Amino acid sequence: MRSRYAPLTILTTLLLVYVGMCAVRQTTNAGRVERYLLSENWQAALPVLDRLVARDSGDVEARVNRAIVRANLGDWSSALTDIEAAALLRGNLADIYQVRSAVLLHLGRLEEALEASDSAIKLRPDFARGYGQRGNVRTALGQLQLALADHDTAIVRAPRVSILYVGRSVTRRLIGDLQGALADCDEAVWRDRRSADAHLQRGLTLLLLARQAEADEAFQLFVALEPGGRAGLERAVLEAKQGRPPSRWPIN
């Protein structure tokens, strides 16, 4: 998955890019969108997606991609508008409900976020990212054992996906399993060294383990990967020290 104080790093590992859910249109604009999303160039992607939606308001792929871009740019209400429009157009796609759940989680609408993640799993019972997302929501709700079971299920189904380990690390840290949380963060970083969320959660866990120098190094890597992240780092540290669920959520 996320705070409202820093731009979202969506899928630093799996880049929650919606290409592939529908047939990728072989047009210049579609090719540009894919390149921009994969390189996390959100500012460049947005006007291209605006043109695609203006040309065809029923373009589900463009709607979902624009929701992801708007979320990255901190425009959560517009992201929700796009993802809900996509759900009306294609309400049988698990990916849409997963993204909707992630947006609702960041807006603090937890019960709705849980319902959306449930819908994603109902539509696709083997959907690893759906389980990971539901684990995040259940963690926010304080349902830590249920959340841990969801994260375990997600990782069994997709063991190579870095961001799923990040989500589980948050739950393990809140349960008090700091060594397990650190192991998950290490695994996430090993699988994707560009994951800002992995470095952030690793730093928070190291901090609670009183390994300050290593924590500082992890925080430096986080800020280097996400320049706007420094503004929210103090808040993230305070939440971790107080044992509170994070404002910034990894996105599955």
N, C-alpha and C positions, 0 to 999 in steps of 0.2 A: 502495500500500500503505500493519519497524516496530519500534521499540524497546519494551522492556518497562518503560521509565521514564516514559512519557508516554502519555496517552490517544490512541488512533488517530484521525486525521482521515481517515476513509475516504471517498474520492471527494469531496474538497473541490471537485473539478471536476465529475465525473460522478456523485458520490454513489452508490456501488455499491449502489443500491436495487433490490431484486429484483422490484418491481412490474412487471408486464408480461410476465414469463416465463410465468406462468400467468394465466388470466383473473382480473382484479382483482374480488374479491367486493364487491358493493355493499352493505356493511354499515357500521354506525357505527364498529365497531372497525377495520375495514380502512381506512376513511377517515382515522381518527385516526393509524394507523400510518404511512400515506403522508405525512401532514402532519409528523409527528414526525421521520421519516427525512429528509425534504427540508430541514427546519430543523435537522438534526443534534441534536435533543433526545433523546439516547439514554436518559437516565434516565426520561423520560416514556414512551418507546416500549416499554421492557422489560416492565412489568407488563401492558400491553395484549397484547403478543405472548405472554406467559406464559399469558394467558387463552385466546388463540386456539389455542395448542398443547394446553392442557389439554382444550379442547373437542373438538379433532380432532388426534390425534397424527400423522395422515397428511397434515396441511396443509404441503405442501412449501414454499410461499411463506412461510408464517410461520416455518418452521424456518430457512430461509436468511436471512430478515430478522433473526431473533433471533441467528443466528451473527454477522452483521455488527454488530449492536448490542453483543453481548457482547464482540466484539473491540475495539470503540471504548471500552468500559468497562474493558479490560485483562484480561478473563476469557477467556484464550486456550484453556484446556482445555475449558471449556464451549462456546466457539465451535466448536471442532473436533468435539465431540460432536454438536452440532446439524447441522453441515454434512455429517458422515458419515451421520447419520440421513437427511438429505435425499437423499444419493447412493444410499442403499439403496432409497429410495422411488421416485426418478426418476433412474436412473443414466445416462440418455441425454441429459442436458442439459449443454451446455458451460459455462453460467454457474456451475453448482454446482462443477465441477472448477476453474474459475478462482478462485472464492472459497476453495476448499479449498487450492489452491496458495498463495494469499496467507497463509492462516493458518499453514500448515506452514512457510513461509519465515520468518515471525516467530517460530516456535518453534524455528528452527534445524534443521529436518528437511529438509535441502536436496534430497537425492535423491528423497524422496517428493514434495516440492514440484515438482520437475522432472517427475516422472512425471505428476502431476496436471495440470500445464500442457500437457504433451504430449497428454493425454487430451482436454482442452478443445479443442485445435486439431484433433485427429483427428475429433472430433465435429462441429466447425464450422470448416472450413479457411479461411474468410474472417474469422475472429473476431479483430478487431483487439486487443481487450483481452486475449485469450488470448496473442497474440504479445508484447504488452507485459509481461504477467506472466512469461512464460518468459524474456524479456530480463532482468527483475529477478533471477530465480533464477540464470540463467547468470552474471550479474554477481557474485552472491554466491559462486558456484563458481569464479570467476576465469576464466571462459570469455568474455573480453571481446569478442573479434571476433564470436563467434557471438551474443552478447548484442546487440551493435550491429546486426547484421543483423536480429534479431528486432524491435528497436525501430524500425528503418527500415521494416520491413514493416508494423508496427502503425500508424505515422504515415501511410504511404501509404494505408492502408485507412480511417483515421479522422483526417484532418488537423485537425479542429476540436476534438478532445478534449485539453484542457489537460494532464491528468495524464500522458499518454503522452510529452509533451515532458520532463516532470520525470524520468521513468524514464530516458529516453535521456541526459539531462544528467548523471546519476550515472555512467553507463557512460563517457561521453565524458571526464568529469573524471578517472576512474581510468585511462583510456588516456593522459591527458596533454593532451587537446585542450580546454584551458580556454576558449578563445574559442568553440569550438563548444558547450561546455557552457553558457556564459553566454548564447549566442544561444537555446538551447533554453529556459533559464529565463526569459528575457525574453519569449519567445513564450508560455510557459505563464502568466506573470503577465498579459500582454496579454489572453489569452483568459479568464482567471478571476482577478481580483484578490483573491478570497477564498480562494485556495488557500494554506493554510499551508505545505504541502510545497514549493510553488513558491518562496515567499519564503525558506524555509530553505535550499534548495539554491542559490538565487541568492546568498544571503549567504555560503555556504561557498565558492562559486566566486570571488566578489569578494575574499574573504579571501586565497585562494591567488594571486590576481592583484595582491595588495598594495594593494587599493583599500579601506582600512580603514573610512573614513567611510561609503562606500556599503554596505559589508558590515554595519556596525552598524545602519544604517537598515533594511536588509532583515531583520535579526534582530529588530528592534523590531516590525516588521509581523508577523513570524511569531508572536511572543509575544502580540501583541494579538489575533491570530486564534485562537490556541490557548493560553489562559492557563496550562495545565499544562505547556506546552512548555519553559519556562525551565529546569526541572529537568534536561532532557536536552540542553540546548544545549551545555554544556561538553563533554560526551561526543561530540556530533556534530562539534564543532570539532576535537577531538583526533583523531578518526577521519579527518577530511578531511586534516589536516596530515600524518598518518602514511600516507596513501594507502591506507587500509583501506576495504573495503565498509562501508556504513552499517549501524547497528543499526536505524535508522528507515527503513522503505521506503515509497515512494509506492505507493498501491494503485490498480491500473488498473480 
